[in-house]
Amino acid sequence: MIQKSDRAAATDRRFLSFPAVRPCETVEPAVLVDSLIALSRAICGFQSRPFATQRRNAREAVRQVRVLLEFFEDVRERGPALACSSASAAVLCFSELHTAFQKIRFLLEDCSCEGARVWILMRSRFVASQFRVLVRAVGTALDVLPLDAVDAGGEVKELVELVAKQARRANFELDSQDEYAMRQVQSMLNYFEKGIEPDRGVIEWVLDYLEIRSWSDCNKEIKFLEGEIESECSDGNEREAPLLSSLVAFMSYCRVVLFEVLDHGSSQQTADAQSLETLSSLNPEDFRCPISLELMTDPVTVSTGQTYDRSSIQRWLKAGNVTCPKTGERLASTELVPNSTLRKLIKQFCADNGISLANSGRRSSDITRTIVPGSTVAAEAIRKLSRILARRLVFGTAEQKNKAAYEIRLLAKSNIFNRTCLIEAGTVLPLLSLLSSPDAATQENAIAALLKLAKHTSGKRVIVDCGGLSPILSVLKKGLSLEARQIAAATMFYLSSVKGYRKLIGETPGAVPALVDLIRNGKSCGKQNAVVAIFGLLLYPGNQCRVIAAGTIPLLANVLASSEKDELIVDSLAVLASLADNADGAATILQTPVLPLIVGFLRSSASKAGKEYSVSILLSLCRHGGKDVIEVLARDSSLTAALYSLLTDGTSHASKKARSLLKILLNSSNDRNGPRLS
């Protein structure tokens, strides 16, 4: 029971925190001794673990616990019988030792944690003080232990007395070598802050001292430090964040400059490419209401084709205005048509960037916090690193170019400031040149790096201005790997988030057919990337005919019939909902066997968005398909029940569409002998 509490306390434990659980007062002495033995053995197990720093302190703490382990084992062998008059004092001592041992184990875990070597070095004064405090706590607990009342051998008792004396006088100081290494790191951070690159020899000595001797070792340190930053931000306590950010930038510099060989497996390199790269970090300027200039929470389209936030345009109309605020044209109708596709994009953008729709102006604690560097050191280090990578992309060997592309891919993955520096350093054009590389890994790293940079507003512009559409399209059509093709599709999607580029991409010969071919032949992730890229292009109405002509609709019907991935099904429904608004699109949809699938999805899906898209498709098909479609739908009683359910359980937009569809179905004269849904 005690050990279970220990594990519970360790769950989600912050690094260098010691959430020990004190044994309950009624614990049996035998149970307490067993738990102490288990804890002692766990601590002794650290004797074989590597410690890059705090070696002497860790060794001394383990030595003292190892002596006490012999004592506890001797007590258990003889039976934990205690003199009644001293039983409470002994149990109190054992409880205090139990608490101290838990904290020592936590401390040893952190000091030997893989990837935390730099951080432990920089916190070495605190760590040394914790060793001193905890070992002295052991000595204090032993002071109250009535050894005469405990059944143990005489030699063992003498050892316990010796440990008690040593613990009380324990001198756990900061190792002089640790202190020197720490000062060297601080000195190098100061150099970066002044815009000076530190001496390579000093960097190599520090990393060797910390036993960071490969690219993967360095990468583990970066991942750990980034995790600590995330933990600090989530806790709302960012006191250490500037130092952590400085160390991330410093170690990133080391990873690029010192280690030429990528020593991880190929599976790790491709794992980043295979992660879904869709519907995130879009251009927020396209999502602002032209009236209020705020992020639209409920976008609606007026008769002129312009989109506004519902509350803003309603205030405009209630004020007696009868013209479109943006174009000045007279409104043919005051009907406000919900723009569900744009609303989905805005919702996903906010979710991916940690922005609350209710308070979109507030700074996010997610990736948006990286718009500015975490420290001056980080800013200068990343600027220097970006220039180094740009030079390697141009003048490096084939291997150096591949590694530089991969480093950019990592640096730009989740940091907006890094993207800014890399774009300003001129990495886009040489990355575009690498897309024609005959090496599959180089091509994949280059297109993945461009994808990350395309998430930045200026990155999209630079890619297009540098003529990037053609080489990206070439990868989309005939990339050397399927992963490269699906990343190219995601890149197309991000480029299409800029209003002016949707038309340009749609008019680029072969762009839409290449996306459609990926839906046909790609893996699940590639299919979804292609679907959402088409989804983005359809925000420009002129692309609808191109998407229909490319044979998209029959393929999406196959996706609905065969896919088990809910996200892919919902995105496919979103594209069909957009195409169904077009008369030709509706006619093409009706030529496929998709109608029963949409009805079934509306009836059984748990996705609110999917249901809304489904009812939107059916409503458009009724309007464009006429009586024949209405009669088929009217004969399915389960559809009517699903629509009634949406009136109460669906979103406001889904409810409105369901009400309109019900009105159409209920007002129709059903022909009982007509066709039925299969």
Summary of the structure (lengths in Angstrom):
residues: 678
radius of gyration: 32.5
end to end distance: 59.1
largest distance: 101.9
contacts: 2278
relative contact order: 0.05
helix: 70%
strand: 2%
